[in-house]
Amino acid sequence: MIKKFLTLCWFFQRPTFWRHALQLIIRKFLTNYDSLQYRIKATKWAEEQAISYADALEKLEINGIKDGMDINSIEEGIKLASKSKVDMGGPGDINLLFDAVRLLNSKYVIETGVAYGWSSLAILTAMSRNGLGKLFSIDMPYPKVGNESFVGIVVPDRLKKRWTLIREPDRRGLEKAINLIGGSIDLCHYDSDKSWWGRAYAFPLLWKVLKPGGLLISDDIQDNMYFAEFVKSKSMPFAVTKSDDKFVGIIRKL
C-alpha cells in the first residue's frame, strides 16, 4: 500500500505523465492478457520459432555481412555504464540492431525504452558507419528510481548529433517523434511498455508510419501473445531470435 501511495505521489508531481497514469488505471479494469497462462503460451510459441539473429535477417531477405558490434564500441559502452548509480538491465541483442540498421541503410529510426542506451548505441554506431540517419528515442523515467541522469549513459558524445531523446511516456513520446520526423520511418525498436495493452496501442501506430521494407523489432515477446497475434493479422514475413533467455520478434513490412 505504501509503495502504491509513493508511486501515486511520483506521478502527481509530474503533470506531463498524468495521461500515462490514467491509462495505467484504466487497464486495471480491462482483460488481463499478461497472465501466467498467456506468458506460457507466448514463450512456447516463441521457442518454436526461434533461430539465430543472422538467420533471422537472412529469412527476412536482409542480405550482407553480419558482423555485429565492434568490440571497441562495446568496451567503451561498458566503461561508461560503470558510472551509473542505477541498475537498468542488460544490453539485449545489440548485434541484431546494429546489423539491421547498417544493412538497411536506415535513415529514420524510432526506439522506445532507452535505459543505459545499449540499443541506442548499436543504432547510432550503425548510422555513423553508414554516414546517414537520425534516431528518435522515447524513454520515461522509472518511477521512484531516480535514473533520469543516467538514461543513455553508454552513448558517447560523438554519436549524439544524430540522436533526439524524448523523455516522455510512450503515447506522448511516439506522437512527438512521429511529428518531428514528419514522414515515414525505416525501422522501429520497441522495448518499453511490453504489456499486451501497451503493444496494442504502439504497434499499429508504428506500423502505420513504417516504410515498405522496414522492420518492426520488439523485445520480450514472450510476455504475452500480442506479437504472435500481430504477425498473424498482418500476414507479413517475420522471425524470432533468442537473447539471454528472452525472445525478440522481427516483422518486415512489404
C-alpha positions, 0 to 999 in steps of 0.5 A, spaced: 500 500 500 505 504 501 509 503 495 502 504 491 501 511 495 509 513 493 508 511 486 501 515 486 505 521 489 511 520 483 506 521 478 502 527 481 508 531 481 509 530 474 503 533 470 506 531 463 505 523 465 498 524 468 495 521 461 500 515 462 497 514 469 490 514 467 491 509 462 495 505 467 488 505 471 484 504 466 487 497 464 486 495 471 479 494 469 480 491 462 482 483 460 488 481 463 492 478 457 499 478 461 497 472 465 501 466 467 497 462 462 498 467 456 506 468 458 506 460 457 503 460 451 507 466 448 514 463 450 512 456 447 510 459 441 516 463 441 521 457 442 518 454 436 520 459 432 526 461 434 533 461 430 539 465 430 539 473 429 543 472 422 538 467 420 533 471 422 535 477 417 537 472 412 529 469 412 527 476 412 531 477 405 536 482 409 542 480 405 550 482 407 555 481 412 553 480 419 558 482 423 555 485 429 558 490 434 565 492 434 568 490 440 571 497 441 564 500 441 562 495 446 568 496 451 567 503 451 559 502 452 561 498 458 566 503 461 561 508 461 555 504 464 560 503 470 558 510 472 551 509 473 548 509 480 542 505 477 541 498 475 537 498 468 538 491 465 542 488 460 544 490 453 539 485 449 541 483 442 545 489 440 548 485 434 541 484 431 540 492 431 546 494 429 546 489 423 539 491 421 540 498 421 547 498 417 544 493 412 538 497 411 541 503 410 536 506 415 535 513 415 529 514 420 529 510 426 524 510 432 526 506 439 522 506 445 525 504 452 532 507 452 535 505 459 543 505 459 542 506 451 545 499 449 540 499 443 541 506 442 548 505 441 548 499 436 543 504 432 547 510 432 554 506 431 550 503 425 548 510 422 555 513 423 558 507 419 553 508 414 554 516 414 546 517 414 540 517 419 537 520 425 534 516 431 528 518 435 528 515 442 522 515 447 524 513 454 520 515 461 523 515 467 522 509 472 518 511 477 521 512 484 528 510 481 531 516 480 535 514 473 533 520 469 541 522 469 543 516 467 538 514 461 543 513 455 549 513 459 553 508 454 552 513 448 558 517 447 558 524 445 560 523 438 554 519 436 549 524 439 548 529 433 544 524 430 540 522 436 533 526 439 531 523 446 524 524 448 523 523 455 516 522 455 511 516 456 510 512 450 503 515 447 506 522 448 513 520 446 511 516 439 506 522 437 512 527 438 517 523 434 512 521 429 511 529 428 518 531 428 520 526 423 514 528 419 514 522 414 515 515 414 520 511 418 525 505 416 525 501 422 522 501 429 525 498 436 520 497 441 522 495 448 518 499 453 511 498 455 511 490 453 504 489 456 499 486 451 495 493 452 501 497 451 503 493 444 496 494 442 496 501 442 504 502 439 504 497 434 499 499 429 501 506 430 508 504 428 506 500 423 502 505 420 508 510 419 513 504 417 516 504 410 515 498 405 521 494 407 522 496 414 522 492 420 518 492 426 523 489 432 520 488 439 523 485 445 520 480 450 515 477 446 514 472 450 510 476 455 504 475 452 501 473 445 500 480 442 506 479 437 504 472 435 497 475 434 500 481 430 504 477 425 498 473 424 493 479 422 498 482 418 500 476 414 507 479 413 514 475 413 517 475 420 522 471 425 524 470 432 531 470 435 533 468 442 537 473 447 539 471 454 533 467 455 528 472 452 525 472 445 525 478 440 520 478 434 522 481 427 516 483 422 518 486 415 513 490 412 512 489 404 
